[in-house]
Amino acid sequence: MAEPARDAAGVLFAYEAGNHLHRYGGRVFEDGRYELFSGEPDWEAFEPFTADQVDEIAAAVDEARGLPAEIHGTGTPPPDVARATFTLRDKEVLVDQYPRASPPELEAILELIARLRKKAPVASTWTVWTGTDTVTLDVPCDMGDVPVLADLRDALFMPSPSAAAPRLQDPPAGTPLVRIEFANGETHTVAADEDEPGRADAVKAALSATDWAKLPPRLC
């Protein structure tokens, strides 16, 4: 079992799960601190939750406090069955045959934490060279969620790119093949005379495979 919480009275929610082969867990403190461990029983601190997020987690915890102290699965468990112990403020709930026997109330807390930890996507604006002109496209969602950008995204960011030089006319001097402006102020640009071997050709190949001018100005 992992080391006890530094301030047990301040634990809002915690869980430890696993079997004799591997264990993992997490805990949320009432002041928003968030810690995890996996394998080794050493807690690692992560960015804390906000006060509003703590209130959401607290509400879900209170919804689950009516659960019995022990929850058992059905049938004969295998020898390597996983078990989990959940701490709901000052109450502990043991779940046998985890996660199969885990009740919805506990899974709802874990799902809420996962949702709150997912960072909002960074919006971006893409200016791409079509071979004759530039087209600007707004991407307010995660770029990974836009299928039409998949090949170009790989050409831009994958290591060791390679592609046969396509028949795409180079842009005028000073105009990049692609320029991405992120909402957080960061930019990413690839020029036709890019120094990295294979990068410009890979980007040109991806650009030539799509008729960018026919896409809607907003991609998601």
ZIRA-V841055 format. One record per pair of residues at least 24 apart in sequence whose ideal C-beta (glycine too) atoms are under 7 Angstrom apart, sorted by the first residue. I is the first residue (numbers start at 1). GAP is how many residues later the second one is. Records with the same first field share a line. If there is no record, write none. Layout:
I->GAP, GAP
This chain:
2->35, 39, 41
3->38, 40
11->76
12->42, 45, 46, 49, 77
13->44, 48, 74, 75, 96
14->73
15->69, 70, 71
16->68, 69
17->65, 67, 81
18->64
19->61, 62, 63
21->59
28->29, 85
30->24
49->67
53->63
56->56, 60
57->52, 55, 56
60->48, 49, 52
61->27, 28, 48
63->42
64->24, 41, 42, 45
65->24, 26
67->26, 36, 38
69->24, 25
70->24
71->24, 25, 30, 32
72->24, 29
73->24, 27, 28
122->60, 61, 62
123->60
124->56, 57, 58, 59
125->56
126->52, 54
127->52
128->50, 79, 84
129->42, 46, 48, 78
130->82, 83
131->37, 38, 77
134->41
135->77, 78
137->78, 80, 82
138->79, 80, 81
139->80, 81
140->80
141->79
145->75
146->73, 74
148->62, 67, 71
151->55, 58
152->26, 54, 55
155->47, 48, 50, 51
156->32, 34, 47
161->37, 38, 41
162->36, 40
163->35, 38, 39, 42
164->41
165->36, 39
166->38, 39, 42
167->41
168->36, 39, 40
177->26, 27, 30
178->25
